[in-house]
Amino acid sequence: MIYYLYEWLNQYHIPGIGMAQYISFRTAGAIILSLIITTVYGKRLIRYLKIKQIGEEVRDLGLEGQLQKKGTPTMGGIIILAGIVIPTLLFAKINNTYIILMLVTTIWLGFIGFTDDYIKVFKKNKQGLAGKFKVMGQISLGLMVVATLLFSPDVVVREPVKSATGEWMKELVTDPETGEQKVQITTHEVKSTKTTLPFIKKNEFDYAWLVGFAGDNTQWLKWLVYAVAIILIIVAVSNAANLTDGLDGLATGTSAISGATLGILAYVSGNVIYSNYLNIMYIPNLGELTVFIGSFIGATIGFLWYNSYPAQVFMGDTGSLAMGGILAVFSVIIRKEILIPLLCGIFVIENLSVVMQVTWFKYTRHKYGEGRRIFLMSPIHHHYQKKGIPEAKIVTRFWIVGIILAVLTMATLKIR
């Protein structure tokens, strides 16, 4: 909205109005507004949830400080959703395909999570929304993402044109400002299933390679493989974020760290100068996503004001499913989904700890007649709680690990 207001007011030559055209200015505005929404209006929502007695039901698992959480307001993910959607609508170009896709992702998964929380809180059904319906909703979102990437004319990647010998073609161009002539590589915009492969010299991987044996069928089969990969990523990461949301501030803080890293990657990938300097894939119109991720960062940090230990509100599935889905879809759009195991390593470890615990328990029960465990309790953050480590210390250490993983992710831009 602000950008279009700038376009209208610019004809009147109002001093300072030109700042609204810059992504950096609008991103800063989105962060500030998001922080205001989540801290100021978030407090009012928490007060409302308390009045309506929309509190968390806590099972006694023998964890220190667990019973004190009983009755803490839940469904606070609504605060996060508002902190993302409202600033994005105000500061981003809302006709940008990537912005629309991220807004749909936020609202779609937020609605699924809200439905789950509503059933738990108001219907008093501890199971919440059946798992199959959650997965169906996540798969539906994955199909929408794939359809957009495949059919939208705005979703392209700019690649160098190669000659029959495999060399890059070059052309002589004239600088419109200086009149100087210079040689540059010829490029064209294409639909692509390429993504970034970290720590590799030519750091691009094409999903078509997986179906190269198919001959003439490669062109459509590569999109099928790409679609399956995207759906698996969305389902896995959104559910992993849900599992991570077990300690005060854990999922919120790690999501903020991952979001900030993805924002930097999106900015350089959507800037022709920086992408050329870093020798990474250039994606036209991608820079606008920086405004969205600015709203995401502001929302998570603002929510952390009330969600840090001891938490005054829990996000519930309303927030956790949406946050995980946002990180997954955002990674796919900027062609960095293979970096997820590194960047979102906390989510991956939490998810793996549950899979390992359940698998080993079932295996040993079948073999020995008695189930055995790898961890004292899963997800793994509860394992450390069982060992007597204070909750706040566990969360802080997980944040530190998240920062280390974020730095390693950023290093992939240059280390190949």
N, C-alpha and C positions, 0 to 999 in steps of 0.2 A: 504493500500500500504506500509506504513512504517513498519508494522508488518512483512510482507512477505519479505521486504528488509532486516529486521533484521535476519530472518531465513536464508537468503542466506549469509549475511556477517558474521554471527556468526561463521561459519567454519574457518574464518581467524583470530578469536580471537582479534578483534579490541576493544581497551579499551573503555568502556562506552556504547558500542552498546547494551549491555544487558538490558539497561533501557527500550528499546522499547517493551519488552515483558510484562511490567507491565501496567495494566489498568490505574492506577493513573497517570503515566507519559504520556500516550497517551491521556488521558482526558484533562490534563493540556495543552498539545500541541494543542488539538482541540479547547479549549477555546481561547487560544492566537491567533491562526490563524483566528478563527471566528471573533474575535474583530478587527483584522487587516483588514479583508475583508469588514466588515460592516462600519468601520470608515473611512478607507483610500479610498477604491474603492466605498464605498457608496456615498461619497462626489462627485465623478465623475459622478455617475449615476444621482444624484440629479441635477447636473449642466446640464446633457444631457436632463433630463425631462423638465427642465425650458426652454431650447433652443427649444425643440419640442412643448412647451406650453401644456404639458400634465398635466393640473391643475384640481383641485377639483371644481365642480359646487356646489354652496352652496345655499340652499333655505333659505329665510328669515323667521326664526321661532321666532324672537324676543328675541334671546339669546345674552347676552353681549359678544362682541368680535367675534361674528360669521361671520359677513361680512368681517372682516379682513382676514379670512381664505381663502377667494375666490382666486382662482388661485394658491394655494399651490400645488406643485407637488404631484401627487398620484401614485398608482401602485408601491410604494416603498417596497412592500412585496417581490419584486424580490431580494432586498438586503438581506432580512431575509432568503429566500430560498437558495441563494448562500452561505450565512454564515453557513447554516446547512449542505447542501449537500457536498460541497467541503472538509471541514475538516473531515467529516465522511468518505468519500471515501479515504482520505489520512491516517487517523489514526486508523480506526476501521478494524476489520476482516470482510471483505465484503462478505465472504462466510457464515457468521453467519445468520441464518434464521431470527432472531429478527431484525438485522440491515437491512436486505433486506426489511422486512415488513415495517419498519419505513421510509426507503427511498421512498418506493412506496407510502406510506401515504402522505409524504411531497410533492412529485411531483404531485401526483394525485389531491389532494385538492388544491395545488398551481395552477395547470392548470385550474381547475374549477373557482377559484377565479380570475385568470388572464383573462379568457374568459368573466366573468362578468364585470370586469373593462374595458376591451377592448371595449365591446359593449357600455358602458356608456360614455367612453372618445372619442373614434374614430367614433362610429356610432351615437353619440349624443342621445342615447336612455336612459333616466333617469332610466327606469325600469331595465335595465341590463339583465342578463340571467334570463329567466323565472324560478320562484321558483321550479316548478316541475322538471326541469332539474338539478337544484342544489341538490334536495333531491334524485333524481335518482342516481346521481353521488355518494352521500354519502352512499346510500344503497348499491351500487355496491362495494364500498370500504369495507363496513361492511361484505358483503358476502365473499370478498377476505380474510379478517382477520379471519373469522370463518373457512373458508376452510383450511387456513394455520394451525390454531390451532388444527383442527380435523385430517388432513391428513399428516402433516409433521412429520416424525419420530423424528425430533430434538426437537419438542415441547412436553416436558414431565414435570411431577412434581415428585420429589422423596418423597415417603411416607413410613412410617414404615409398616412392614408386621405384621398383626395380626393373632393370632391363632384362633382356633375354639371357644375358650372361650372368645375371644375379647381382650386378653392381647397381648402386643407387644412381638414379638419373638426376641430372643437375640442369638448372636453367639460369639464364642471366636476367636479373631484375634491376629496376631502377628505383632508388629511394625517392619517394615523392617529395620529401622535404629538402634533401641536399642535392638531388639530381645525380648522385653517384651510382655507378653500376657495380653490382657485386653478384657473385655466383652463390646460389643456394640450392639445397636439395629439393627436388620436386616432391610434393606430398599430395595425398588424396585422402578423403574421408570415406571410411568403409565400415560396414557391419563386421564385428569381430568377436570371436570367442577366446581371444587372448587374455591372459592375466599375468600378474607379476610373480616371478619365481625368485625368491630371495637368495642372496649370496652366490649367484651364478653370473658369469661374465655377460652373456647375452640373456638378461634376466626377464625373458618373456616365455611363457608357456602357452601353447595353443591346445585347447581340448580336442581339436581335430586330430592331434597326434595319437590319441587313444583309440581312434577308429580309422586310422590310416589304412588298415587292411581292407576296408570296405569298398575301395575303388570309387566308382561313380556315386555311391551312396554316402560318401563321407560328408558331403555338404549338409545333408539333413540329419545324419546321425550325430554329428558333432553338437548340434543344438539340443538333441535329446540327452546326450551325456551332460552337457552344460546345465540343462534344466534339472536333471537329477541331482547334480552337485549342489546347485543353488538351494533346492528344496531341503536337502540333507543339512546344509549349513544353517539355514534359518531355523529348522526344527531343533537342531543340536544346540545352537548358541542361545536361543530363547529359553529352552528348558534348562540349560546349564546356568544361566543367570538366575532362574527361579530357584535352583538348588543352592546357589551361593547366598541367597537372601535368607541367612539363618542367624546372623549376628548383627548387632546394631552398627550400621554404617558400612558393612563389608561390601555388599553388592553396589551400593551407591558410590562409594569412594573408588572402587576398581573400575566402575563404568565411566566415571568422570575422567580417570587417567587414560583409559582406552579411547574415549571420545576425543580428548584433546589431541592425542597422537593421530587419530584418523583425520581430524580437522587439518592438521599440518600437511598430511599426505594428500588430502583433497585439494588444498590450496596450490601446492606445487604441481600437481597433476593437471590442474585446470588453468595453469599459467604457462603460456607458450615459451616465455623466456626461461623460467625456472626449470620446466620440464626438459627443455633443450640443453640447459647447462648440466642438469643431473643425468641426462641421457635416459629419461624414463618416458613411459607412454603418455602422450598428450591427449586429453579428452576434452573437446570443446564444450563450453557452457557448464563445466563441472565446478568451477570456482564458486558458483552461487551456493553450493552445498555448505560452504564455510559458514554462511549465515545460519543455516539450520543447525549445524553442529555447535555453533556458538550458543544457540538457545538450549541445546541439550546439555552442554557443560554448565551453563547458568542454572538450569533446572536441577541437575544432580547435586551441584555444590550448595544451592539454596535449600534443597530438601535435606541435605546433610546437617544443616543447622539444627533441625529437629530430630533427625534420625541417628545422630551420633550418640555414643554411649553416655548415659542411659537414654534410650530412645523415648521420645514423646509421642511418636507415631511410627507405624510400620507401613511400608508401601503396598504390601500384599501382592497378589498376582497381577493386579492392575498396573503396577509399576514394573515389576521384575520381567514379566513376559514382554512388555513393550520395550524395555531397555535392551534386553538381549536381542530382540528382533531388529531394533534400530541399528545396533552395532553390526549385525550380520548383513542386513540389506545394504547398509552404507559401505561396508567392505566390498561387497559384490559390485556395487555401482562404480567404485573407484578402482576396480580391478586389483584388489589387494586381499582377496579372500583366502589365499594360501598363507597369508601372514597371521591369520586368526589364531592358530595353535600357539604362536609366539606372543602376539599382542594380548590376546585374551587367555593367557596361560593359566590364570587363576580359575577362570570358568572351566577350562579343560581339565585341570587337576581335580576340581570339585566333582565334575561329572565322572571322571575315570575312577575316583575313589568309591563312588556308589556302585558303578558297574563291577569293579573288582571285588568289592565286599559281597555283593549279591551273588555273583558268579561263583566265587570261592565257597561261600556258605552252602549253596545248592550242591556244588560238586562234592564237598566233604560230607554233607549229609547223606548223599547217595552212596558214597564209597565207604564211609565209616559208621553211618547210622546216626551221626551227630554233627550238626553244622558247626563249622569253625570260622573265625573271623580274622581278617588281616589287620583291621583297625579296631580300636576300642569302640568306635562308633563312626558312622558315615552320615553325611559328607565329612570330609577330612577336618573341617574346622571344629566339628564336635569331638573329634579324636583328641585334639589338643586341649579342648575344654575338660575332657575326661582325665587328662593328665595333670589337671590342676592349674593350667596357665590362665591368667585373668582374661576375660573377654576383650577388654580394650587393647591389651597387648597383642593378642592374636590378630585383631583387625589391623592394628598399626603395622605389624610385620607383614601381613598380606599386602597392604598398600605399598610398602617398600619393595616387595617382590614385584608388584605390578609396575612400579616406576622403573625398576631395572629392566623388565621385559619391554616396556615402552621405549626406553633408550636403545635397546638392542634392535627393536623394530625400526626406529629412525636410522640406525646405522646401516640398515640394508640399502639405503639410498646410495651409499658410497662404497660399502664393502662388498666386493664381488670377485 
